[in-house]
Amino acid sequence: MTDLSRRTLVKTSLASIALAGAATASAAPASAAPAAIPLVRKRLTLPTGIATGDVTTDSAVLWSRASGPGRITATLRAIDNAGELLRGRYGFSRVIQGPLATEDSDFTAKIHARGLPAGTRFALELNFEDENGPGEAVRGTFRTAPGSLNGANDGGAQHAREGGRPSSSSQSFVWTGDTAGQGWGINEDIGGMRGYKAMHDTNPDFFIHSGDTVYADGPIAATVAEKDGQVWRNIVTEEVAKVAETLKEYRGRHRYNSLDANMRAMFADVPVIAQWDDHETTNNWYPGEILDDPRYTERNVNVLAARGRQAWQENMPIADSAALWRPGTFDGGQYQPARIFRKISRGPQLDIFCLDMRTFKSTNTDGKEPYATNILGQEQVDWLIKEVRKSKAMWKVIAADLPLGIIVPDGAVNQESLANRDPGAPLGRELEIAGVLSAFKRDGVKNIVWLTADVHYCAAHHYSPERASFTDFDPFWEFVAGPINAGSFGPNDMDGTFGPEVVFSKAGRFPGESPRDGENQYFGHVDLGSDGMFNVSLRNANGGVVFSKSLTPA
């Protein structure tokens, strides 16, 4: 049955029921009970909004979650920057029917839209359909990456040159991490997670979430007493009342964050490049760990990570088919490595290399082994060196979910990241990164920038062999930004192995400080102009710029 005939049938049936009911009522005595009217089932809704992700010059992942079983459908239309439809040879319209959303995926579904024109803004509409017809439609926008430095191959730019509204071959993006951590959840008294609105207000082309997309190990209470006597009031749900252990509880963490109106609005308009770190499962975890934490009844981290990973992949719009969860990926409920490191091509200006510094991680120790231990794993190391060497983009951004030179303790002795408090020659996990940096130098790769979050403060670090114990690498920058809605910490000590200079850092007033005033919450913003300049700024959750730096391409 076609949509039109189904809708016509429903309308006709309802009209017939109404007429029959009216006739019966007029013929019946006044004392008779009114005729029963059949119930009409509710349409499917999209309770957590919509999102797009991993958007390139010609593709995008389209995501949503339905209120029940149904098939996802997307409608795409090319528009100009004023939201008006592009017509003629620049017009583009497509309806794409995607997979069924079922209980197995928590009613989430994705469409990988391919063959899209470069540098083009799209109006997007997503809905789910079941036997009752199409459900609620939610609308958003996104823009594919520029296809050339001057926009010559971009539909939007060509339309502008021929008299249409302006389009641009430049692009900008934001990044941060750490959402709803340390018990600081969605507080509607202060406008919810305001940092997402501040990022959205910059009108970025995409957003890198550098990990800790949820805090599955952090219970969220209805009220939290702040150090200054104020009371923080959270929205709460059943799933956030305790540490997540079941798949339902892990899924509930993602559903919780989507209750924030600021986050939903941004994700509808700004494509996401999502990474995961530790808190999607539990704090500072590594494969094979057995927890010593009385809050957990399930203490095998491999089991918890399998559930956390499934929930994360169901709720993140990631594109790489090798990264998508499927039956058998987590054999018998046990965590099995599955690739989520990937490259996102953003045109001739920019390639994004998303790392996974969690899946292949070695045991947390003091990090001073005289042999290489894993932070990336050999497969990922080989992939990163090869793909960066092949890249033709002007700028190569390494999106890392852990910092390079910042010391991140895991207890009194062990280390969570690769820095080990020893400023001498590389040891342990440092040896793996040393090999990567040496390969970049050997291959003559220029214009590499590292971006990260994780440590709950913002910073700008310049690494140079002239200050380092290990010298076989070219100088580069690392920028740190976060949290976006979590407790503040830092600044941390630095490890001197790779010669970092702390050019700038800014943190909250004390550890665990709430996000109330926004001054201790941070995100990074990058503007890539047509002149090739890499313009970085670090900003607080109120939108204020606290640091900026412009990098000239080599």
N, C-alpha and C positions, 0 to 999 in steps of 0.2 A: 504494500500500500504506500503510495507516495505521501510526502508531507502534506501536500495540498489536499489530497483526498481525505487523509486522516483528520486534518483540522476541519474540513468541511463536514465530515461525518460527525465529529464531536459537537460542532455548533448545531448541526441539524438535529442530532439526538437530544441535545439539551433543550432546543426550541420545542421539539415534539413533547418532551417531558413536561415543559412549562405549560404548553397549551393543554395537554391532557390533564395536568393537575388543576388548571384553571377551570376546565369544563367539569371535572369531577366535583370541584368545590362548589360551583354554582348549582349543580344538580343535587348535591347532598343536603340533608337537613342541617340546620345551624348547630345542632348538638353533636354532629358527627366529628370525629377526630380528623385533623388535616392529613392529606395523603403524604406518605413518606417520599422524600426526594432522594434518589440514589446519590451517594457520595462520589465526588470526583477526586481522584488521587492527585496529590501534589506533584508539581513538576520538580525535576532535579535542580538543585542549586549548587553553587560553587562556594562553600562556606569558608575556604581559606584563600580566596582570590585566585589570581593568575600570575604566572611568571614566564619570562623568557630567559634563555641562557646560552652560553658558548656561541655567541653571534659572530660570524665571520663576514667576509665579503659577499658570500652567496648562500649562507645557510643560517638557521636558527633552530633552537629547541624550544618548543612551546609546551607549557606545563600547566596543569591544574588538578584539583581534586574535587570529585563529585560527592553529593550527599548520599549516593547509592549507586548500584550498578548502571552503567550506561556507556555509550560510545562517544569519545571526544571528537568534536569537529571544530576546525579553525577556519575563519574567513580573514583573508589578508587583502588589503587595498593600499596601493601606493598613494602617499599624500605629500604635500609640500610642508614647509616649516610652520605654516599657518593652519595646518590641518585640512586644507582643501584637497580634494581628489586630483591626482595627476591624470590628464586625459591624453588622447591621441597616442602617439608612439611612445610616450613616457608612462602611459597608464599601465597599471598592473592590478589584476584582481584574480584571486584564487581561493577556492574552497577545498580544504583538505580534510578527509575523514581519517581519523586515527584509530588506535586500538580500543578495545573494551576496557573500562575501568572496573575492576572486580574487588571483592573483599581481600583477595590474595595480595593486592598492591595497596591496600587501604584506600581503594577507590581513586588512586592517583593514576594519571596517564600522561604520556608525552607524545608529541609529534616532532619528528626531525624534518623540518621544511628545508628543501634543497632547491637549487636553481633559481635563487632570488637575485634581482639586480643589485649591483654594488652601490654603496653610497645613497641608499634610498630609505626614506622613512615610511613606515607602514602603520596603518590603523589595523589593530588586531581585535578580533572578537572570538571568544571561546565559549562553547557550551557543550553539554552532554545530552544525549538523546536515548530514551528508552522506549518501551512499548506505548507510553503515553505521549510521545512526541518530543520535540526539542524542549529543553529546560531553560533555566535562566541563562542569559548571555552576559558576560562580563567583558569590558573593553579595555584595551591598553594600547601602547605604541612601542616601537623600537626602530632603530636605524641600523642597517647593515654597514659594515666597515667600508671606508673609501677604497675604490679600486685603483686609484692612481694618485700621485702627489698633487696634481693640479685639478683633479676631478674630471679629467677628460673621458673616463670610462664610466662615470656615475650618472645614473638617470636623473637624480635630483639636481645635480650641478648643471647638467646640460639643459634641463628645463629652465633653470634660473637664467642661464646665459641667453636663452631665447625669449626672455621676457617674463618668465614665471617668478614666483617669490624666491628669495635667496636661499641657497643651500651652501654647504661648505665642505671642502675636502679635509679640513682639520678635524681633530677629535679630542675628546677629553674623557677622563675616567676618574673614579674614586676607589679607594680601598680602605679596609679596616678589618677588625676581627672582634671576637669576644662579645657575644650577645646574650643578655640575661644571666649574668654570672654573679656568684657570691650572694645569691638571694635577692638581688636587685632586679625585679621583673618589670612588668608593665604597670606603671603608676599613672593613672589617668588624672590624678590631681595636678600633675605637672605637665600634662599633655602627652603622656605615653613616652615611647622611645624617641625623643626629640632628635637624636643624632641622625636618624634615618631621614627626617624631614630636612635637616641641614644639608645632608648629602644630595637629596632629591632637588633641593633648591639651586644647586650648582648646574643643573641640567646636563648631567654627564651622559656619555654614550654607552658606558657600561660600568659595572661595579665588581671589583674583586673582593670576595669575602675570604679573608686569609685564614679561616679556620676558627674553631670554637663557635660554630653556627648555632649551637645550643649548649646548655650546661646540664647534661643528663645526670651528673653527679651532685648537683646542687639543689636541694629542696627549696621551694619558694613558699614562704608563709604569707598569710594575709597582711600582717603588719610586721615591720622591723623598726626597732628603736635605733635612731641615729645618734652619733656621738654628741651632737649639740642639743639633743633632747627632742628634736622633731621626730615625727612618726611617718615612716614610708609605708604607703598602702598599695599593696599589689593586687592585681587581678589574680585569682587562683583557680586552678582546675584540679580534678582528682589526680591526674597523672604527674603533676609537679610537686605533690605533697611529700614525696620521698625520692631517694635515689632511683634512677631507672634501672630495672633488671629485666622485665619482660618486654617483648616486642611492642605490646600495646603501650607500655610506659615510654619507650623510646619514641614511638610515633607521636605520643601525646606531647612530648617536648617540642616537636616541630609545629604541631597544631597550636600550641600555646603561643609561640612567637608570632604566628600569623594573626593572632587576635589584635595585634597592634595596628592601628589604622595607618600610622606613618610608614611602617614596613610594607603593608599591603599596597599602599599607593605608590611607593617607590618601585616595588617589584613589578607592578603593572606597566611601568613606563621605562624602567632601566634594566637592561639585560644583566644577568648575574654570571660571574665565573666563580664557581664554588670550590673551595678546598675544605678538607677536614683536618682536624688535629686531635687532641686528646679528649676534650670534654664532650665530644659526640658519643663517647663511650664512658670513660672515667679518667680521673686526673693522672697525668704523666704515665699512662699505660704503655706497655710494650708487649708484643706477641709472646705468649707462653707464661705471662705473669700470673701468679696466684695471689689474690688480694689478702691483706691482713687488715680488714676494715669491718667492724661489727655491724655496720649499716647494711651490709650485703648478705643475703642468704646464698646467692650464686657468686662464688669467688673466683671462678675460672674466667680470666679475662678473655680468652679465646671465644667462649660462649657469649659473653657480653658484647664483645666487638662484632660478632656475627650479627647480633640483633641491632646494635647501634648502626652498623654499616648499612644493613638493609633499610632501616628507617631513613637514614640520611640519603641514600641513593633514590629512594622513592620520592623524596621531597625536594631534591635538587635537580634543576634542569641542565644536566650534563649530557654531552653529545657522544662521546667516544663509545662505540658499541661494546668495546672490551671492558668498559667501566660499568655498564648497566647491569644491575642485579638481575639474575635469572635463576630459575630452579637448578640446584646442583652447585651453584657458586659457593654456598656455605654447606658443605657436605655434612649431614648429620648434626646441623646446628653448630659445627665447629668453624671457627674463623679460618678462611683460606684466602691467601693473597689474590686480589683482583685489581687490574690496572686502573687507576684513576689519574696517574700523571699523564699530561697531554699538552699539546701545543694548540693555541688559538690564534689563527692568522687574522690580523687586523689591518691588512693591506700593506703597501710598501713602506709605511712609516713604522710599523710596530708588529712584533710577534710576542705573544705571552706564553711563557713556559711554566706550566703549573706543576709544582713538585708535590710529591706525597712523602713526607718525612715521618710517617707513622707506621705504615703497613709493613715495611721491611726493616724496621728499627731493631737494633740489637738491645740486649738487656742494659738497663740503666746501671752504670758503674761509676767509678771516679773518672773514667775516660782516659786513663793514662796507660793503656795497653801499648806495648811497643810494636803492635801490628794493627792493621786496619780493621775496624769494626764498622757495622752498618748504620748509616743514617738514611741512605737512599737505596742501597742494594746495588749489585753489579749491573743488573738489567737496566735500572733507571739511570745509573751513571753513564752507561754506554749510550742509551737513548739521548740523554741530555747533551752529551758532547757531540754526538752525530747531528742532532737536529739544530743545535746552535751554530755549528759549523756550516750547515746547509742553508741557514736562514739568509734571505736577501733583504730582509727588513732593515731599515735604518737603525731602529732601536730594538734591543732584545731585553725584555723584562723577565727576570726570574722571580716568579711569585712563590715565595717560600713560606711554609706554615711555622717554621722555627727560625730564629735569628742565627747569624753566623758567629759574631764575636761577643755577644752578650752571655754572661754566665747565668744559667737558669738552673738553680739547684733543685734536686729531688731528695729532700732530706738533708742531713748534716754533711754527707760525704758524696753521694751520687749526683750525677748530672743528667738533666733532662734533654738538653740540646747537645751540640757538638763541642762547645767550649768547655775546657776542663780545669780552669784556674792556673794552668801552667803556661807561662808566656814563651816557653822554649819551642823547640821543633815540634811539628805535628805528631800527635799520638792518637790512638783509638779512632774515633769517628772523624777527627780532624784530617786524618790521612786520606779519607775518601774525598773530602772537599778540596784538599790540596791537589789531588789528582785532577779534579775538574778544573780548577783555576789554572793549573799548568797547561792543560789541554787547550783552554781558551787562548792563552798566550801563544802557544805553539802554532795554533791554527790561524793566528792573526785576527781574531774576532775583536771588533771594537763596539763601543756604545752598549755595554751591558750594565743594567741597573738591577739591584736586588730590592724587592719590596716584601715586607713582612709585618706581623702584628705580634700576638702572643703574650707580650710582657706587660701590658696594661699601662703603657706610657708611650710618648712619641719621641722620636730621636732621628738625627741625621748623622750617619757615620761615613767617614772616608777611609778606605783601606788602601795602603800603599806599601810596596816592598821596602822602601827606605826606612820604615819604622818597624818592620816585621822580622821575626826569626826565620820564617819561611819566605823566600824572596822570588820564587819562580812564578810570578804572576804579574799582570798589568793592574794599575790602580783602578778602583771602581767605587761606586757609592752604594750604600744600603740605607733605605729609609724605613722607619718603623712608625706604625700608627695604630692606635687602639687604646682602650676599649671603646666600643660604641654604646654599650649599655651594661656596665659591669663595675665591680669595685676597682679602684685605682691602686697601683703599686709602683715600685721603682723610684728612681732609676737604679738599675743594677750595675754591678762591677763589670769591667770588660776584660777579656782575655787578649793578650798581646801577640799571639802567634801570627796572625795575618795583618798586624800593624794598623788597627783601627784608631782613628782620631774621632772623638766625640765632638763634632762641630756644634751640635745642639741637642738638648734633651729637656723635656718638660713632663712633670708628673703631678699627681694630686698632692694634697697636703699631708696625708697620712695613709698607711696601708688600709685597703678595704673601704675607703671613703665612697659614699654613695654618689650616684650620677646626678643628684638633685639640681645643681646649678649649671651643669653642662660644661663647666670650665675645665674639668679633669677628664673629659671624654674626647677622643681624638679620631680623626680620619685624615687620610691623605688625598690630595687632588693633583692630577697631572693634566696639563694642557699641552697638546702637541700641535703647534702651529704649522702652517704650510712652509715656514722657513726652517723646519726641522728642530727647532729648540725644544728641549724637554724641560718644561717649566713645572717644578714641584712646589707645592705648598702643604704644610701641615696645619690643620684647622681644628678648633674645638667644636663641641656639639651645638654651640650657638652660632656657628658659621664664622667665627673670628679666626683670622690668619695669625698663627703664632710663629711661623718660620716659612721662608721661601728660598728657593735656589733654582737657578736656570743653568742647565747643562747644554753645552754646545756640542753637536755631533762631530766626531772625528772623521 
